[in-house]
Amino acid sequence: MKAVLLEGDAVNHGDLSWEPLTSLVPTRIYANTKETEKYEHIGDADVLFINKLIIDEEVFEKCPNIKYIGVCATGYNVIDLEAAGRHGVTVTNVPAYSTESVVQLTWGLILESVCHISRHNESVHQGDWIRSEIFCYWMAPVTELAGKTIGVIGYGNIGRRVCEIAEAFRMKVLVHTAHPEKYSGMAREQFVGIDTLFSQSDIVSLHCPLNSETEKIINQSNIEKMKDGAILINVSRGGLVDENALADALRSGKISAAGADVVSVEPMAEDNPLLKAPNITITPHMGWASVDARKRLIDVVANNFKAFMEGRKENVVI
């Protein structure tokens, strides 16, 4: 059996070992694979390990040896699952490996939005504190989280952990989810309709999947329902946000601050309107990428494939 790992640098920049995987099957590792290179890189491989590379009917037709695809991520929308099924290809993914890391960045972005840490740090390093005539200063209002309301859209593993930490900050928590009935008797949070969440939340944090119902859920109409000066956090999917509408809201002050780890097109496009918008912190889709989470990811990818070789099902999508 031959294996290729097509996007190694997306997971491992050399600070981790691929040994859990390479000890199971001879694996050719590519740092990255462009769309124009994928057929050459796949070649006659039986096993693919991918991240964001598109695998569709054409790939299965041109590379008929493929028997297994291990997605080195939770999301597997880049794979045509119907085509995989027709060609008898097993697909696995890695669920819930980065929950704590994504939650940590969520709160990092929230704290940046209410404390303006990087702005004040930059000011100090530019000498403003040295020149100050009094012992302290602040360049923007610092806001306490206690007593404020956070609205969490989506109540999966990440959304639930965000809610738990919000309660530790003594915040009021509102939740909107497509299936609140699944959590009957389990949740202390208040499940509400989406309009109520927008109108009552001081902070709105997105933790839902991107689908036809949630695409651009942050749009001009819904922004208008939000409190003046609300904060928006998106560590989920860029397509949840109408980026032009958010940029306009940041410029007008309707939304006082935002934090985003994801954008609609990644890598980020030069003309993305959020790049020139004020009061937004943008990170390069790194919320999942702690050393701990990436090591966990490699281990699960290896275990998924080991189960496949042994005739067992582990995190099988199809």
C-alpha positions in Angstrom: 0.0 0.0 0.0 1.3 3.5 -0.9 0.3 6.7 0.9 0.8 10.4 0.2 0.3 13.2 2.6 -0.5 16.1 0.4 -0.5 19.2 2.7 2.0 18.5 5.5 2.7 22.1 6.3 -0.9 22.7 7.1 -0.5 20.6 10.2 3.2 20.3 10.9 6.0 22.8 10.4 8.6 20.4 11.7 7.8 20.7 15.4 6.0 17.4 15.5 6.7 13.9 14.3 4.8 12.1 11.6 6.0 8.8 13.0 2.6 7.7 14.3 1.5 7.7 10.6 4.6 6.8 8.7 5.2 3.7 11.0 1.9 2.3 9.6 2.4 2.8 5.9 5.2 4.1 3.6 4.1 7.8 3.1 5.4 10.4 0.7 5.0 13.8 2.4 4.5 17.0 0.5 4.7 20.3 2.3 1.9 21.6 0.1 0.0 20.6 -3.0 -1.6 23.1 -5.4 -4.6 22.1 -7.4 -2.4 22.0 -10.5 -0.1 19.5 -8.8 -2.5 17.1 -7.2 -2.6 14.5 -9.9 1.1 14.3 -10.1 1.5 14.1 -6.3 -1.2 11.5 -5.9 0.1 9.3 -8.7 -0.7 5.6 -8.0 -1.2 6.1 -4.3 -3.8 3.9 -2.5 -4.1 6.2 0.5 -4.5 10.0 0.7 -4.1 12.2 3.7 -5.4 15.7 3.0 -6.6 18.9 4.6 -8.2 21.4 2.2 -7.4 19.9 -1.2 -10.5 19.3 -3.3 -11.1 15.6 -4.1 -13.9 15.1 -6.6 -15.2 12.7 -9.2 -12.4 13.7 -11.6 -9.7 12.8 -9.0 -11.3 9.3 -8.4 -11.4 8.7 -12.2 -7.8 9.8 -12.8 -6.4 8.1 -9.7 -8.4 4.8 -9.6 -6.0 3.2 -6.9 -7.5 5.4 -4.1 -9.0 3.3 -1.4 -8.8 5.5 1.6 -8.8 9.3 2.4 -7.9 10.5 5.8 -8.9 14.1 6.3 -6.5 15.8 8.7 -9.3 18.1 10.0 -12.9 18.0 11.2 -14.5 19.4 8.1 -14.7 17.2 5.0 -16.8 19.3 2.7 -13.8 19.4 0.2 -14.6 15.7 -0.6 -17.4 14.7 -3.0 -18.7 12.0 -0.7 -21.2 10.6 -3.3 -18.3 10.1 -5.7 -16.2 8.5 -2.9 -19.1 6.1 -2.2 -19.4 5.2 -5.9 -15.7 4.4 -6.1 -15.7 2.4 -2.8 -13.4 4.8 -1.0 -13.5 5.1 2.8 -13.3 8.6 4.2 -12.4 9.5 7.8 -12.1 12.7 9.7 -10.9 14.0 13.1 -13.7 15.4 15.2 -13.4 17.6 18.3 -9.5 17.5 18.5 -9.2 21.3 18.8 -12.0 22.3 21.0 -9.9 23.7 23.8 -7.6 25.6 21.5 -10.4 27.2 19.6 -12.2 28.2 22.8 -9.0 29.7 24.1 -8.6 31.9 21.0 -12.3 32.9 21.2 -11.7 34.3 24.7 -8.4 35.8 23.6 -10.3 37.8 20.9 -13.0 38.7 23.4 -10.4 40.0 25.9 -8.6 41.9 23.2 -11.8 43.5 22.2 -12.7 44.7 25.8 -9.2 45.4 27.1 -7.4 46.6 24.0 -4.3 44.8 25.1 -2.3 45.0 21.9 -3.1 48.7 21.4 -1.8 49.6 24.9 1.2 47.4 24.5 2.2 49.1 21.3 1.7 52.5 22.9 4.0 51.6 25.8 6.7 50.3 23.5 6.5 53.5 21.5 7.4 55.5 24.7 4.0 56.9 25.5 4.1 55.7 29.1 7.6 57.1 29.6 6.4 60.5 28.5 3.2 60.3 30.6 2.8 62.9 33.3 0.7 60.6 35.5 1.3 57.0 36.5 -1.3 55.5 34.2 -3.4 56.1 31.1 -5.8 54.3 28.8 -6.5 54.9 25.1 -9.9 53.4 24.9 -12.6 52.4 27.4 -11.8 49.1 29.1 -15.1 47.1 29.7 -15.8 44.5 32.4 -17.3 41.2 31.1 -19.1 40.6 34.4 -22.8 41.4 34.0 -22.7 41.6 30.2 -24.6 39.2 27.9 -22.9 36.9 25.5 -24.9 35.4 22.7 -23.5 32.1 21.4 -24.8 30.9 18.0 -24.2 27.1 17.8 -24.0 24.7 20.8 -21.6 22.0 19.8 -18.4 21.2 21.7 -16.9 24.6 21.2 -20.0 26.6 21.8 -20.7 24.7 25.1 -17.2 25.4 26.4 -17.5 29.1 25.5 -20.7 29.2 27.6 -19.0 27.5 30.5 -16.2 30.1 30.6 -18.6 32.9 30.1 -20.3 31.8 33.3 -17.0 31.9 35.1 -16.7 35.6 34.0 -20.2 36.0 35.6 -21.8 36.8 32.3 -25.4 36.1 31.2 -25.4 33.5 28.5 -27.9 33.3 25.6 -27.7 30.4 23.1 -29.3 29.9 19.7 -29.0 26.5 18.1 -30.9 24.7 15.4 -31.8 21.8 17.7 -32.3 23.0 21.3 -34.4 19.9 22.0 -31.3 17.8 22.0 -30.2 19.6 25.2 -33.4 19.5 27.2 -32.6 19.3 30.9 -28.8 19.5 30.3 -28.2 23.2 29.8 -28.3 26.1 32.2 -28.0 28.6 29.4 -31.1 30.3 28.1 -32.0 29.1 24.6 -33.6 31.9 22.6 -34.6 32.8 19.0 -32.0 34.4 16.8 -33.7 37.8 16.9 -33.7 37.8 20.7 -30.0 36.8 20.8 -29.1 39.7 18.4 -31.1 42.3 20.3 -30.0 41.4 23.8 -26.3 40.4 23.4 -23.3 42.6 24.2 -21.1 40.1 22.5 -22.1 37.7 19.7 -19.8 34.7 19.2 -20.3 32.3 16.2 -19.7 28.6 16.7 -22.1 27.1 14.1 -21.5 25.2 10.9 -21.7 26.9 7.5 -24.8 25.8 5.6 -27.6 27.3 3.6 -29.3 28.5 6.7 -26.3 30.1 8.4 -24.5 31.6 5.3 -24.1 35.3 5.9 -26.1 35.1 9.1 -24.2 38.3 10.0 -25.6 40.6 7.5 -26.9 44.2 7.4 -30.4 43.3 8.5 -29.2 41.2 11.5 -26.5 43.8 12.4 -29.3 46.4 12.7 -31.0 44.2 15.3 -27.8 44.2 17.5 -27.1 46.6 20.3 -25.2 49.7 19.5 -21.6 49.0 20.2 -21.9 45.2 20.3 -18.9 43.0 19.7 -18.7 40.2 17.1 -16.4 37.2 17.3 -16.1 34.6 14.5 -13.8 31.6 14.9 -16.1 29.3 12.9 -16.3 29.9 9.1 -15.8 33.1 7.2 -18.9 32.5 5.1 -21.1 33.2 8.1 -20.4 36.9 7.7 -21.2 39.4 5.1 -17.8 41.0 5.2 -18.9 44.3 3.5 -21.7 44.7 6.0 -19.4 44.0 9.0 -16.8 46.5 7.7 -19.5 49.2 7.3 -20.8 48.4 10.9 -17.2 48.8 12.3 -16.7 52.1 10.5 -20.0 53.4 11.8 -19.5 52.2 15.3 -22.6 50.1 15.3 -20.3 47.2 16.1 -17.6 48.6 18.4 -15.1 45.7 17.9 -14.7 42.4 16.2 -12.4 39.4 16.2 -12.0 37.0 13.3 -9.9 33.9 12.9 -11.6 33.1 9.6 -12.6 34.9 6.4 -14.6 34.1 3.3 -11.6 33.3 1.1 -8.5 31.8 2.6 -5.7 32.7 2.3 -7.1 36.2 2.7 -7.7 38.2 -0.4 -6.0 41.5 -0.8 -9.3 43.3 -1.4 -11.1 41.8 1.6 -13.0 44.8 3.2 -12.1 43.7 6.7 -8.4 44.5 6.1 -9.2 48.3 6.1 -11.9 48.2 8.7 -11.2 49.7 12.1 -11.3 47.9 15.5 -11.0 44.4 14.2 -8.4 41.8 15.2 -7.8 39.2 12.5 -5.8 36.0 13.0 -4.9 33.6 10.2 -7.2 30.6 10.9 -4.9 29.5 13.7 -7.4 28.8 16.5 -7.1 25.0 16.0 -3.3 25.0 15.7 -1.9 24.7 19.2 1.0 22.2 19.5 -1.3 20.1 21.7 -4.2 20.0 19.2 -1.9 19.3 16.2 -0.3 16.4 18.0 -3.7 15.1 18.9 -4.7 15.4 15.3 -1.8 13.4 14.0 -2.5 10.7 16.6 -6.1 10.4 15.6 -5.3 10.4 11.8 -3.0 7.5 12.5 -5.5 5.6 14.7 -8.2 6.1 12.0 -6.0 4.5 9.4 -4.8 1.7 11.7 -8.5 0.9 12.3 -9.1 0.8 8.6 -6.3 -1.6 8.0 -7.6 -3.8 10.7 -11.1 -3.8 9.3 -12.6 -1.6 12.0 -14.4 1.7 11.7 -13.0 4.7 13.5 -14.4 8.2 12.7 -15.7 7.0 9.3 -17.6 9.6 7.3 -18.5 7.2 4.5 
